[in-house]
Amino acid sequence: MDLAPSTSDEALRTEVRSWLHAHLPWEYGVGLPPRFDDLADEVAFGRRWQAELAGGGWVGVTWPERYGGRGLGAAANFIVQEELARARAPELVGRIGVNLAGPTLLVHGTDQQKDELLPAIRAADRLWCQLFSEPDAGSDLASVRTAARRADGGFVVTGRKVWTSYAQFADWGLCLARTDPDAPRHRGLSMLIVDMHGPGVEVRPLVQLTGEAEFNEVVLDETFVPDSGVVGEPGRGWQVAGSTLSHERGVNPRQLVIHLQHLDELLRLARDAGAFDDDRLAARLAQAYVEVRIFQLHNWRSLSRLEHGREPGPEGSILKLYWSEMSKRLHVLALDILGAAAPLWRDAAHNPGGGSWQRAWLYYQAASIFAGTNEIQRNVVGERVLGLPREPAREEAGSARR
Ligand SMILES: Cc1cc2nc3c(=O)[nH]c(=O)nc-3n(C[C@H](O)[C@H](O)[C@H](O)COP(=O)(O)OP(=O)(O)OC[C@H]3O[C@@H](n4cnc5c(N)ncnc54)[C@H](O)[C@@H]3O)c2cc1C
């Protein structure tokens, strides 16, 4: 692996960094004020920011030029994401469209779907959600029960989805549904595009540990999806879903830079609190430093794979497993350093960080669940990287979520 950046990599980094210096709505490297009081305000702000970013050509840089991208490779995308995170730019509000739905349409969509849907994704004119998980189908996604019945000119969809992030703001939903109840469970599925503003779609926000309601339950009641809204061939939804989920693995430049920043802040917090005088805390701080560095090396190894034209592969599970556990350990350490202030919340006095550490600790509990739980990642690593015997209960290759 050659870790030295090429001249074109360096030129790209300089270009995106100077663009950000000129366009960031807040001071470079400082980021948004701590929070918006209302998620809807945050989303409205996020749409404006993403539109500006797309105007500069910094959204979907790996997409073909025909669809507004720059046709660049994995390393270039990594650099852009790193620079965005370093500038503390907010995460893309349309990330489900940009990172999951868009790449899925690029591979499996018809020309009409690509021409009609892709341009609106980059500029956040249209937001997407991922309608995969159900109350009894999370890790075991092939158990999806939402039923899509054949009708004149399309399908009529009825079922219940859950944990659907940003569904309350979404215009379109990428929905895995069962179109053939008689086929073996992996073969009777299709991928459908649901109009989230259409009749028969009800979105019910669910409040998370942080007190915010980012995800939702979505009830589909006789919702019509025309034939033009089927992605890939009917009955091949499992393969299309696999391609969507592969984009949740692999490199994670954003979390890498965020955790480098968390580490900086943690060391500052520790200095201010005198934590280095406590041998046990000092040893854990050194461990946190080492772990963030190891995460960086895992990222670079995966990036090297992608640059050589290979898929993230099952090794992508190692990266997801590693960062989610590293993050949890780092945030527990932050609370231990906060000591008596750990149970305090926003607006409390004598609370270093103003509640941001407590909020982050709560938020990162989800990291070992979303995009495939850690148990599932361990199964993947055990079976597909280490070659251990398969789990007896799993009937078919790839039966679990990822
Ligand atoms: C913040 C957040 C956002 C999310 N956003 C979305 C979204 O936008 N769209 C979407 O479709 N989904 C979303 N999800 C859902 C997420 O993908 C699922 O929660 C996840 O796949 C786990 O499924 P489950 O919750 O049904 O748990 P289950 O699959 O029921 O698992 C319960 C427990 O059993 C364990 N387990 C299950 N199977 C095995 C096995 N074979 N071997 C060992 N242990 C096992 C699990 O690890 C877990 O600990 C989101 C989740 C979170 C937390």
The ligand as an SDF file (V2000), in Angstrom:
LIG
                    3D

 53 58  0  0  0  0  0  0  0  0999 V2000
  -30.2840    4.7950   14.7920 C   0  0  0  0  0  0  0  0  0  0  0  0
  -30.8240    3.7320   13.8680 C   0  0  0  0  0  0  0  0  0  0  0  0
  -31.2250    4.0820   12.5970 C   0  0  0  0  0  0  0  0  0  0  0  0
  -31.7470    3.1080   11.7350 C   0  0  0  0  0  0  0  0  0  0  0  0
  -32.1740    3.5050   10.4900 N   0  0  0  0  0  0  0  0  0  0  0  0
  -32.7230    2.5730    9.6590 C   0  0  0  0  0  0  0  0  0  0  0  0
  -33.2700    2.9800    8.3760 C   0  0  0  0  0  0  0  0  0  0  0  0
  -33.2360    4.1750    8.0090 O   0  0  0  0  0  0  0  0  0  0  0  0
  -33.8540    2.0450    7.6090 N   0  0  0  0  0  0  0  0  0  0  0  0
  -33.8990    0.7240    7.9640 C   0  0  0  0  0  0  0  0  0  0  0  0
  -34.4000   -0.0730    7.1760 O   0  0  0  0  0  0  0  0  0  0  0  0
  -33.4130    0.3100    9.1760 N   0  0  0  0  0  0  0  0  0  0  0  0
  -32.8350    1.2140   10.0220 C   0  0  0  0  0  0  0  0  0  0  0  0
  -32.3600    0.8070   11.2600 N   0  0  0  0  0  0  0  0  0  0  0  0
  -32.5820   -0.5630   11.6740 C   0  0  0  0  0  0  0  0  0  0  0  0
  -31.3240   -1.4260   11.7980 C   0  0  0  0  0  0  0  0  0  0  0  0
  -30.8080   -1.7960   10.5570 O   0  0  0  0  0  0  0  0  0  0  0  0
  -31.7520   -2.6350   12.6360 C   0  0  0  0  0  0  0  0  0  0  0  0
  -32.0640   -2.1650   13.9340 O   0  0  0  0  0  0  0  0  0  0  0  0
  -30.6620   -3.6920   12.7310 C   0  0  0  0  0  0  0  0  0  0  0  0
  -30.4150   -4.2770   11.4820 O   0  0  0  0  0  0  0  0  0  0  0  0
  -31.0200   -4.7730   13.7680 C   0  0  0  0  0  0  0  0  0  0  0  0
  -32.2940   -5.2750   13.5630 O   0  0  0  0  0  0  0  0  0  0  0  0
  -33.3810   -5.3480   14.7580 P   0  0  0  0  0  0  0  0  0  0  0  0
  -33.4270   -4.0080   15.4130 O   0  0  0  0  0  0  0  0  0  0  0  0
  -34.6320   -5.8890   14.1900 O   0  0  0  0  0  0  0  0  0  0  0  0
  -32.7770   -6.3590   15.8090 O   0  0  0  0  0  0  0  0  0  0  0  0
  -32.8360   -7.9620   15.7130 P   0  0  0  0  0  0  0  0  0  0  0  0
  -32.4240   -8.3970   14.3590 O   0  0  0  0  0  0  0  0  0  0  0  0
  -34.1680   -8.4190   16.2220 O   0  0  0  0  0  0  0  0  0  0  0  0
  -31.7230   -8.3710   16.7420 O   0  0  0  0  0  0  0  0  0  0  0  0
  -31.9330   -8.4170   18.1570 C   0  0  0  0  0  0  0  0  0  0  0  0
  -30.6560   -8.9260   18.8030 C   0  0  0  0  0  0  0  0  0  0  0  0
  -30.3750  -10.2770   18.3660 O   0  0  0  0  0  0  0  0  0  0  0  0
  -29.0880  -10.3470   17.7800 C   0  0  0  0  0  0  0  0  0  0  0  0
  -29.0850  -11.2770   16.6390 N   0  0  0  0  0  0  0  0  0  0  0  0
  -29.9930  -11.3140   15.6220 C   0  0  0  0  0  0  0  0  0  0  0  0
  -29.6480  -12.2760   14.7290 N   0  0  0  0  0  0  0  0  0  0  0  0
  -28.5080  -12.8460   15.1980 C   0  0  0  0  0  0  0  0  0  0  0  0
  -27.6710  -13.8870   14.7200 C   0  0  0  0  0  0  0  0  0  0  0  0
  -27.9190  -14.5220   13.5730 N   0  0  0  0  0  0  0  0  0  0  0  0
  -26.5640  -14.2130   15.4530 N   0  0  0  0  0  0  0  0  0  0  0  0
  -26.2860  -13.5530   16.6130 C   0  0  0  0  0  0  0  0  0  0  0  0
  -27.0540  -12.5670   17.1130 N   0  0  0  0  0  0  0  0  0  0  0  0
  -28.1460  -12.2070   16.4200 C   0  0  0  0  0  0  0  0  0  0  0  0
  -28.7940   -8.9350   17.3150 C   0  0  0  0  0  0  0  0  0  0  0  0
  -27.4020   -8.7040   17.1860 O   0  0  0  0  0  0  0  0  0  0  0  0
  -29.4370   -8.0970   18.3990 C   0  0  0  0  0  0  0  0  0  0  0  0
  -28.5780   -7.9850   19.5150 O   0  0  0  0  0  0  0  0  0  0  0  0
  -31.8350    1.7570   12.1480 C   0  0  0  0  0  0  0  0  0  0  0  0
  -31.4130    1.4150   13.4330 C   0  0  0  0  0  0  0  0  0  0  0  0
  -30.9360    2.3700   14.3010 C   0  0  0  0  0  0  0  0  0  0  0  0
  -30.4990    1.9620   15.6760 C   0  0  0  0  0  0  0  0  0  0  0  0
  1  2  1  0
  2  3  1  0
  2 52  2  0
  3  4  2  0
  4  5  1  0
  4 50  1  0
  5  6  2  0
  6  7  1  0
  6 13  1  0
  7  8  2  0
  7  9  1  0
  9 10  1  0
 10 11  2  0
 10 12  1  0
 12 13  2  0
 13 14  1  0
 14 15  1  0
 14 50  1  0
 15 16  1  0
 16 17  1  0
 16 18  1  0
 18 19  1  0
 18 20  1  0
 20 21  1  0
 20 22  1  0
 22 23  1  0
 23 24  1  0
 24 25  2  0
 24 26  1  0
 24 27  1  0
 27 28  1  0
 28 29  2  0
 28 30  1  0
 28 31  1  0
 31 32  1  0
 32 33  1  0
 33 34  1  0
 33 48  1  0
 34 35  1  0
 35 36  1  0
 35 46  1  0
 36 37  1  0
 36 45  1  0
 37 38  2  0
 38 39  1  0
 39 40  1  0
 39 45  2  0
 40 41  1  0
 40 42  2  0
 42 43  1  0
 43 44  2  0
 44 45  1  0
 46 47  1  0
 46 48  1  0
 48 49  1  0
 50 51  2  0
 51 52  1  0
 52 53  1  0
M  END
$$$$
